[in-house]
Every structure is written in structure tokens, then in C-alpha cells.
Amino acid sequence: MDDSIGYSIKKLHLATRQLLDQTLAPCGLSQAQAEIIYYLLQENGQTQANLGRKLKVAAPTVTKMIDGLIEKGFVERKDDSGDARRKQIVLTQHGSEFRKEITRAQQKTEATLREGFTTEEVMLLQSYIKRMYQNVSSKTIA
């Protein structure tokens, strides 16, 4: 198993997530919480269900993540003006102020991942990863 591509990718993912968690800890954020803020910075006022789809996590998981962000004052739930049954997740002023920290953490992690690789090697690696993703995603249910 140690030499399988899937296992190697999983180990890299976990190590990358741990590095992001360490980098974001002084901000009071985890990598997963920062990802929600990142999506809201791109488009504020998304539903919990939409965020869950983007994160590829189950509804209870995204609820717990958002509850944690609410407790820390990063986001809040607001009524959807078009559908009273739905809630929009919106950034607070406090949450909006973390754009630079999240970007910095992403850039630091990306630089670490690229250490020792040429630009050409990175481009090749990205093309291989995209092809592997297409191979797997074509066989899974969306």
C-alpha cells in the first residue's frame, strides 16, 4: 500500500492540511474553516448546502464547521430573502478581515509544495494530477 498512488496522495493531502492548520492557528482558524471563508470571500451569502457541496462534506459536518465560525464571530446565518426556509451564510466584518492571512497561508503552503521543483516539473505534475482526477471522477457519482 505504501507505494500506491492513492496512498501517496492521501499522505500529501494530510501533511498539507496539517501545515495549513499550523499556519492558520494564530488566526483561530483551521484549514477547513479558512476554506469556507475563502468561498464566502469569492461569493458572500451562500447556503450551507452549497458550501457543503464545494467542500465535499456531509450536511452535519458543514453545520458543525459553520457553527464554529459563528462562535468565533467570522460568519453569521441570515434569512434568505427569496426562501424563508433557507439561510444564507455571510461573512461578518471580522471574517472579511482575514483575506490576507488566508492568502498568505495558501501561498506559503504552495511555496513549500513547490520546493525543489522546476516550473516545468510543477506544470507536468499538475497535468498528471488533473488526469488522475478525471480518471477517478468519471467513475464516481457526482
BELNOR-V100860 format. One record per run of one state. SS is the DSSP state (@ for helix, = for strand, . for the rest). FROM is the first residue (numbers start at 1). TO is the last residue. If there is no record, write none. Layout:
[[SS	FROM	TO] [SS	FROM	TO]]
This chain:
[[.	1	4] [@	5	27] [.	28	30] [@	31	42] [.	43	45] [=	46	47] [@	48	55] [.	56	58] [@	59	71] [.	72	74] [=	75	80] [.	81	82] [=	83	91] [.	92	92] [@	93	96] [.	97	98] [@	99	114] [.	115	118] [@	119	137] [.	138	142]]
